[in-house]
Structure formats: structure tokens, C-alpha cells
């Protein structure tokens, strides 16, 4: 009978956030797979936990995942921890989880801290709908593609960034999105926790004189419905009414339905579209 993989969320700063269930699991599993054993040993020592550890990180994730799944299939129980927060979010944990699923190895998550959700709740921005982007790619072409997609994103966006890349990322976000509200969070749950609600432009001005310190979570306002609506109207108005009608008719709409949709897109009455078309026919 296979063992179980436990995804153990650990504190993102304040050690008081460690849950009793995670502590019990870390003490009783056969092995702890850690993203950085040098970092995790400090946590384990603090709680007087002496369970054997093994390294599982971005650069050995495939090979090591096969090894860990083998141990699980042999009946061992394994806890997966990341440097801070919930495993499998912006770390290689997803590879191990997927392999376990493929081999019918039980996986369970022990809920706890996650920097992205903590920052979102502190941001003052909409929490009804949001998307998590993690770190933007280092590859310029891939990053450009993602920023292009984010231009039209209406949900609140959550990103991670290191201090030495913060200003560049703020510049790229401002160039892609224009002026938006943003909340920058750092040192979450720690003594010097900082939550800075501002705008992209003001954030850039601020960090011209203040050196970024610590890991950041950026929570960025999505495109407002009104802004999206105005852009859509501008897009439709760049077409002639005939082109606009043809666009919908090519998608299979009948003349009457297309006319109704064109009127809605342009914010005018259906009668006005009808009169224009028949006056120009």
C-alpha cells in the first residue's frame, strides 16, 4: 500500500503561524522533501523536529520526483515543504503532485500561509475575481507576450518580484497597463511588514529614491469594466457599420440579430442602424 504525500504549508514570516497539524505531520512522516534544506533546517530546529530531509528543487525536480514517488509506492509517507508558504505555488511541487496522481499515490494538502492570498486580502483591491501570475518570465519574448495578455485582464493580478528586479517590473507594468492602482507588500507577517497602496506611476517615483528591500508581492488593479467598454466602442467605431454587420454575419448571425448586436456594441438604438443601412443601400 502506498504512502501519502503531504503538502505542508509553512510560515511566510511569523513562526507563530505554523499549524499544529503541520507540526504533527513533519514529526511523523518518514522524509521531508524541502526546496532548500539549509532554510528548512532552521524551521525544523526551532520546533525541535528531527525527521530526515532530502532536497527537492527546480534543478532536480524531475529526477528527484521519480525517486520520491518510488519511496511513496514502497509505503513511505513524505512531507513536501517550500522555503515559505504553500508548496506547489510558484515552485516545483506541481511536478511531484502530478507524478503522484499518475501513479495513484495519495496526496493531501495541509492548508496554511500563502503570500499571494495574504497580500490580496491586504491590498484593498477587488478580491471577487483575481489571477495569480507569480514571477514574470526572464525570457524577454515570453514576458512581452504575458504583459500583452495582461493589458486586457479585468481581474485583480497578483505577481511576485525580487527587490533587484522591482523597478524594472514596475516600469514594464506601467508601459503595458498604463496608470493603475497597485498595492506593494513586503515582509508579510514579520515585524517590519509593509503594505503600500498607491499607483504604478507613484510607485515608480517612490522607488527612485527608496531602495527596494525584501521579497515583494504586487497586487495590481485589473482593467475596469468601463475602460474595457470604451475600448470596445472605439474598436467598433473604427469599422464602418457595414463591416461591423459583416463581422457578425460571418459568424453565423442572421441579419436581424447582427443588427441588434451592432446597435448594442455602438451604444445606439437598433432603429438608427436600420435607417443607416437602408439609407445607404
C-alpha positions as CSV (number, residue, x, y, z in Angstrom):
1,X,0.0,0.0,0.0
2,X,1.5,3.4,-1.0
3,X,2.3,6.1,1.5
4,X,0.9,9.6,1.3
5,X,2.4,12.9,0.1
6,X,1.6,15.7,2.5
7,X,1.8,19.3,1.1
8,X,2.7,21.2,4.3
9,X,2.3,25.0,4.3
10,X,4.9,26.7,6.5
11,X,5.1,30.3,7.8
12,X,5.9,33.1,5.4
13,X,7.5,35.1,8.2
14,X,5.9,34.7,11.6
15,X,6.7,31.3,13.1
16,X,3.5,31.6,15.2
17,X,1.6,30.8,12.0
18,X,2.8,27.2,12.0
19,X,-0.3,25.0,12.5
20,X,-0.4,22.1,14.9
21,X,-1.4,19.7,12.1
22,X,1.7,20.6,10.1
23,X,3.9,20.2,13.1
24,X,2.5,16.7,13.8
25,X,2.9,15.7,10.2
26,X,6.5,16.9,10.0
27,X,7.3,14.9,13.1
28,X,5.7,11.7,12.0
29,X,6.5,11.3,8.2
30,X,9.4,9.3,7.1
31,X,11.0,12.0,5.0
32,X,10.7,15.8,4.5
33,X,11.3,17.0,0.9
34,X,12.5,20.6,1.1
35,X,13.1,23.2,-1.6
36,X,16.1,24.4,0.3
37,X,17.3,22.2,3.1
38,X,19.5,25.0,4.5
39,X,16.5,27.2,5.0
40,X,14.2,24.4,6.2
41,X,16.6,23.1,8.8
42,X,16.3,26.4,10.7
43,X,12.5,25.9,10.9
44,X,12.8,22.3,12.0
45,X,15.4,23.1,14.6
46,X,13.1,25.8,16.0
47,X,10.3,23.3,16.5
48,X,12.7,20.5,17.6
49,X,11.9,18.3,14.7
50,X,14.5,15.7,13.6
51,X,12.8,14.0,10.7
52,X,15.3,13.2,7.8
53,X,15.3,15.7,5.0
54,X,16.0,15.5,1.3
55,X,16.4,18.2,-1.3
56,X,13.7,18.8,-3.9
57,X,14.1,21.9,-6.0
58,X,13.8,23.4,-9.5
59,X,17.0,21.9,-10.8
60,X,16.4,18.3,-9.8
61,X,12.6,18.2,-9.8
62,X,12.1,15.5,-12.5
63,X,14.8,13.1,-11.4
64,X,14.0,13.6,-7.7
65,X,10.2,13.3,-8.2
66,X,10.7,9.9,-9.7
67,X,12.8,8.9,-6.7
68,X,10.2,10.3,-4.2
69,X,7.3,8.6,-6.0
70,X,9.3,5.3,-5.7
71,X,9.6,5.8,-1.9
72,X,5.9,6.6,-1.7
73,X,5.0,3.5,-3.7
74,X,7.1,1.5,-1.2
75,X,4.9,2.8,1.7
76,X,6.8,5.8,3.0
77,X,5.0,9.0,4.0
78,X,6.6,12.2,2.7
79,X,6.0,15.8,3.6
80,X,6.8,18.5,1.0
81,X,7.7,22.0,2.2
82,X,8.8,25.1,0.3
83,X,11.0,27.9,1.5
84,X,7.9,29.7,2.9
85,X,4.2,29.3,2.3
86,X,2.2,26.7,0.5
87,X,4.1,24.1,-1.7
88,X,3.3,23.8,-5.4
89,X,2.6,27.6,-5.8
90,X,5.5,29.1,-7.8
91,X,7.7,26.2,-7.0
92,X,8.5,22.7,-8.4
93,X,5.9,21.0,-6.2
94,X,3.4,20.7,-9.1
95,X,5.7,18.2,-10.9
96,X,5.7,15.8,-7.9
97,X,2.0,16.1,-7.3
98,X,1.3,15.3,-11.0
99,X,3.6,12.2,-10.9
100,X,1.8,11.0,-7.7
101,X,-1.5,11.3,-9.4
102,X,-0.3,9.4,-12.4
103,X,0.8,6.6,-10.0
104,X,-2.3,6.7,-7.8
105,X,-0.3,7.8,-4.8
106,X,-2.5,9.7,-2.3
107,X,-1.8,13.4,-2.0
108,X,-3.3,15.7,0.6
109,X,-2.8,19.4,1.4
110,X,-2.4,20.8,4.9
111,X,-3.6,24.4,4.5
112,X,-1.7,27.4,5.8
113,X,0.0,30.6,4.8
114,X,0.3,31.8,1.2
115,X,1.9,35.1,0.4
116,X,-0.3,35.7,-2.6
117,X,-3.6,35.4,-0.7
118,X,-2.3,37.3,2.3
119,X,-1.3,40.2,0.1
120,X,-4.6,40.1,-1.8
121,X,-6.6,40.5,1.4
122,X,-4.5,43.4,2.5
123,X,-4.5,45.2,-0.9
124,X,-7.8,47.0,-0.8
125,X,-8.4,45.9,-4.4
126,X,-11.2,43.7,-5.6
127,X,-11.0,40.2,-4.2
128,X,-14.1,38.9,-6.1
129,X,-12.0,37.7,-9.1
130,X,-8.3,37.5,-9.3
131,X,-5.4,35.8,-11.2
132,X,-2.0,34.7,-9.9
133,X,0.9,35.3,-12.3
134,X,3.8,34.5,-9.9
135,X,7.2,35.8,-11.2
136,X,7.2,37.2,-14.7
137,X,9.4,35.1,-17.1
138,X,13.1,36.1,-17.5
139,X,12.8,35.4,-21.3
140,X,12.0,38.7,-22.9
141,X,9.8,37.3,-25.7
142,X,7.7,35.3,-23.2
143,X,7.4,38.2,-20.8
144,X,6.3,40.5,-23.6
145,X,3.6,38.0,-24.5
146,X,2.3,37.8,-21.0
147,X,2.3,41.6,-20.5
148,X,0.3,41.9,-23.7
149,X,-2.3,39.4,-22.3
150,X,-2.4,41.3,-19.0
151,X,-3.4,44.6,-20.9
152,X,-7.0,43.3,-21.2
153,X,-7.1,41.4,-17.8
154,X,-10.1,42.6,-15.8
155,X,-9.3,40.5,-12.7
156,X,-7.0,41.7,-9.9
157,X,-3.5,40.5,-10.7
158,X,-1.0,39.1,-8.2
159,X,2.7,38.9,-9.0
160,X,5.9,38.1,-7.1
161,X,9.1,40.1,-7.5
162,X,12.6,40.2,-6.1
163,X,14.0,43.6,-4.9
164,X,16.7,43.9,-7.5
165,X,14.1,43.5,-10.3
166,X,11.3,45.5,-8.8
167,X,11.9,48.9,-10.6
168,X,12.2,47.2,-14.0
169,X,9.0,45.2,-13.4
170,X,7.1,48.3,-12.3
171,X,8.3,50.1,-15.5
172,X,7.2,47.2,-17.6
173,X,3.8,47.0,-15.9
174,X,3.3,50.8,-16.3
175,X,4.3,50.7,-20.0
176,X,1.9,47.8,-20.6
177,X,-1.1,48.7,-18.4
178,X,-0.9,52.5,-18.1
179,X,-1.8,54.1,-14.8
180,X,-3.4,51.5,-12.4
181,X,-3.8,51.1,-8.7
182,X,-1.2,48.8,-7.1
183,X,-0.5,47.6,-3.6
184,X,3.1,46.5,-2.9
185,X,3.5,44.1,0.1
186,X,6.8,43.1,1.7
187,X,8.0,41.4,4.9
188,X,4.4,39.9,5.3
189,X,3.6,38.8,8.8
190,X,7.0,40.0,10.0
191,X,7.9,42.8,12.4
192,X,8.5,45.3,9.6
193,X,5.6,44.3,7.4
194,X,4.9,47.0,4.8
195,X,1.7,47.4,2.8
196,X,1.9,50.3,0.3
197,X,-1.3,51.1,-1.6
198,X,-0.5,53.5,-4.4
199,X,-0.5,53.7,-8.2
200,X,2.1,52.4,-10.7
201,X,3.3,55.9,-11.6
202,X,3.7,56.9,-7.9
203,X,5.4,53.6,-7.0
204,X,8.0,54.3,-9.7
205,X,8.6,57.8,-8.4
206,X,8.9,56.4,-4.8
207,X,11.5,53.7,-5.6
208,X,13.7,56.2,-7.5
209,X,14.8,57.4,-4.1
210,X,14.0,54.4,-1.8
211,X,16.0,51.2,-2.4
212,X,13.7,48.1,-2.6
213,X,14.3,45.6,0.2
214,X,12.8,42.2,0.7
215,X,10.7,40.0,-1.5
216,X,7.6,41.7,-2.9
217,X,4.0,40.7,-3.7
218,X,2.5,43.1,-6.2
219,X,-1.3,43.3,-6.3
220,X,-2.4,45.2,-9.4
221,X,-5.9,46.5,-10.3
222,X,-7.5,44.9,-13.4
223,X,-8.9,46.8,-16.3
224,X,-12.2,48.4,-15.2
225,X,-15.4,47.4,-17.0
226,X,-15.9,51.0,-18.1
227,X,-12.4,51.2,-19.6
228,X,-13.0,47.9,-21.4
229,X,-16.3,49.1,-22.7
230,X,-14.8,52.4,-24.0
231,X,-12.0,50.4,-25.8
232,X,-14.6,48.1,-27.3
233,X,-16.7,51.0,-28.6
234,X,-13.6,52.7,-30.0
235,X,-12.7,49.4,-31.8
236,X,-16.2,49.0,-33.3
237,X,-16.3,52.7,-34.3
238,X,-13.1,52.2,-36.3
239,X,-15.2,49.9,-38.6
240,X,-17.9,51.0,-40.9
241,X,-21.4,49.8,-39.9
242,X,-21.3,47.6,-43.0
243,X,-18.0,46.0,-41.8
244,X,-19.4,45.6,-38.3
245,X,-22.5,43.9,-39.7
246,X,-20.4,41.6,-41.9
247,X,-18.3,40.6,-38.8
248,X,-21.3,39.1,-37.1
249,X,-22.9,37.7,-40.2
250,X,-19.7,35.8,-40.9
251,X,-20.0,34.2,-37.5
252,X,-23.5,32.9,-38.5
253,X,-25.8,35.5,-37.2
254,X,-28.9,36.4,-39.2
255,X,-29.4,40.0,-40.3
256,X,-31.8,40.9,-37.6
257,X,-29.5,39.5,-34.8
258,X,-26.4,41.1,-36.2
259,X,-28.2,44.5,-36.4
260,X,-29.2,44.2,-32.8
261,X,-25.7,43.3,-31.7
262,X,-24.1,46.1,-33.7
263,X,-26.5,48.6,-32.1
264,X,-25.6,47.3,-28.6
265,X,-21.8,47.5,-29.4
266,X,-22.1,51.1,-30.6
267,X,-24.4,52.2,-27.8
268,X,-27.2,53.3,-30.2
269,X,-30.7,52.2,-31.0
270,X,-31.4,49.3,-33.4
271,X,-33.6,51.7,-35.4
272,X,-30.6,54.0,-36.0
273,X,-28.6,51.1,-37.5
274,X,-31.6,50.1,-39.6
275,X,-32.1,53.6,-41.0
276,X,-28.4,54.0,-41.8
277,X,-28.2,50.7,-43.7
278,X,-31.3,51.2,-45.7
279,X,-30.5,54.9,-46.3
280,X,-27.1,53.7,-47.8
281,X,-28.5,50.8,-49.8
